[in-house]
Amino acid sequence: MVRNKTYNNVVNTLLHIAEKYYGIQTTSVGDVFKIDLQKNTKFPLLHINPVNVTTGDATLTYNFQFFVMS
């Protein structure tokens, strides 16, 4: 049986990994230009920026940019 990962599954997995990592205090997802630095005052901050999704015959390839700010 093939188990597909949806966009939300991938993002939630990445957020869970970041939350468990002791060096990251805050995580966020979305457009990098919409990061609310006034709201997210705890640094280091990991921001996940979705770039695109490429489809294949039986695959989805998700591309992300990661920003770590301290």
C-alpha angles and dihedrals in degrees: 000000000000116000114205123210115220123209090258091050091053094046092046091050091051091047091049092052091049093048091053094049109095094214095063120076101175134024130194138173132208141048110000091222091060097059108131101219091179091059097041100059098154112091145228090060125190114205121191114205115191109220108178148315123236119201125213134177092284103355144079117204115200120201123200138175117219122207121191112192127185 
